[in-house]
Amino acid sequence: METPNFEKEALAAEFKKYVEDLRLDPEKLCDQKIADIGCGENAEFVRAALENGIENIVGVDISFRNDLAGDSKLKDHLINKGAEDVKLHNMDLIVAYASIGSHPDIDLPKTFDNLTSGLNPAGELRIYPISDSETLKGIQRKRKEVENALQSLPEGEFEIEFVKGEEQELPSGEKFTDDLLIVTRK
Ligand SMILES: C[S@@+](CC[C@H](N)C(=O)[O-])C[C@H]1O[C@@H](n2cnc3c(N)ncnc32)[C@H](O)[C@@H]1O
């Protein structure tokens, strides 16, 4: 399927969004084995990556647009599975943008365990956003769920880092940050 020009612009914007918010090094991506978890039914980052010559990438989602799943160039790059069950091996980089960190129904301990087991040594799981707030209770509850789930990872095997996002303010005056979680296999 040839990508029309207007769609190429949308894909470029999606690529930029991932690179900036997940703090990726675009120079390195060509040499990495990458999975995008909850890539979206249009798998935009995967398609953008392929347009940029990044070939070793798969997108994982529980649903895809019908015409994408039937596309011969894309079909080897799409996996129709949930983050809890997908089998990934020897990954250098697993990203999840606005999917597993924020989805209400996901089994986080099972998901972290499953995804991190697919990482190479020095491989990274990067999840954005994991929000934080000193006052907003819903955000605090979700953050705690993520922090608790991380504690079930095998001790000493992973390094865990939260990179603080820029502070944002709601009309109510309450503040929060959209942080980036990086889990690195040692
Ligand atoms: C808000 S969209 C984000 C899409 C894309 N990552 C982006 O940033 O544009 C969330 C996606 O996560 C997917 N998703 C939700 N739960 C999932 C799960 N357990 N496993 C895999 N994908 C999931 C949804 O199907 C949806 O396509």
The ligand as an SDF file (V2000), in Angstrom:
LIG
                    3D

 27 29  0  0  0  0  0  0  0  0999 V2000
   -4.6450    5.9140   23.0400 C   0  0  0  0  0  0  0  0  0  0  0  0
   -4.1630    4.6080   21.9640 S   0  0  0  0  0  0  0  0  0  0  0  0
   -2.4700    5.0280   21.7020 C   0  0  0  0  0  0  0  0  0  0  0  0
   -1.9820    4.6030   20.3560 C   0  0  0  0  0  0  0  0  0  0  0  0
   -0.5190    4.9800   20.0490 C   0  0  0  0  0  0  0  0  0  0  0  0
    0.3920    4.3610   20.9840 N   0  0  0  0  0  0  0  0  0  0  0  0
   -0.3340    6.4690   20.0390 C   0  0  0  0  0  0  0  0  0  0  0  0
    0.3110    7.0210   20.9360 O   0  0  0  0  0  0  0  0  0  0  0  0
   -0.8620    7.1120   19.1200 O   0  0  0  0  0  0  0  0  0  0  0  0
   -4.0800    3.2080   23.0630 C   0  0  0  0  0  0  0  0  0  0  0  0
   -3.9180    1.8860   22.3350 C   0  0  0  0  0  0  0  0  0  0  0  0
   -3.5650    0.8840   23.3120 O   0  0  0  0  0  0  0  0  0  0  0  0
   -4.1990   -0.3110   22.9340 C   0  0  0  0  0  0  0  0  0  0  0  0
   -4.2690   -1.1960   24.1120 N   0  0  0  0  0  0  0  0  0  0  0  0
   -5.0470   -1.0600   25.2220 C   0  0  0  0  0  0  0  0  0  0  0  0
   -4.8650   -2.0830   26.0640 N   0  0  0  0  0  0  0  0  0  0  0  0
   -3.9380   -2.9080   25.4900 C   0  0  0  0  0  0  0  0  0  0  0  0
   -3.3420   -4.1430   25.8650 C   0  0  0  0  0  0  0  0  0  0  0  0
   -3.6700   -4.7570   27.0030 N   0  0  0  0  0  0  0  0  0  0  0  0
   -2.4530   -4.6930   25.0220 N   0  0  0  0  0  0  0  0  0  0  0  0
   -2.1200   -4.0960   23.8470 C   0  0  0  0  0  0  0  0  0  0  0  0
   -2.6720   -2.9230   23.4400 N   0  0  0  0  0  0  0  0  0  0  0  0
   -3.5770   -2.3410   24.2410 C   0  0  0  0  0  0  0  0  0  0  0  0
   -5.5640    0.1290   22.4110 C   0  0  0  0  0  0  0  0  0  0  0  0
   -6.1500   -0.8610   21.5800 O   0  0  0  0  0  0  0  0  0  0  0  0
   -5.1990    1.3960   21.6470 C   0  0  0  0  0  0  0  0  0  0  0  0
   -4.9400    1.1320   20.2950 O   0  0  0  0  0  0  0  0  0  0  0  0
  1  2  1  0
  2  3  1  0
  2 10  1  0
  3  4  1  0
  4  5  1  0
  5  6  1  0
  5  7  1  0
  7  8  2  0
  7  9  1  0
 10 11  1  0
 11 12  1  0
 11 26  1  0
 12 13  1  0
 13 14  1  0
 13 24  1  0
 14 15  1  0
 14 23  1  0
 15 16  2  0
 16 17  1  0
 17 18  1  0
 17 23  2  0
 18 19  1  0
 18 20  2  0
 20 21  1  0
 21 22  2  0
 22 23  1  0
 24 25  1  0
 24 26  1  0
 26 27  1  0
M  CHG  2   2   1   9  -1
M  END
$$$$
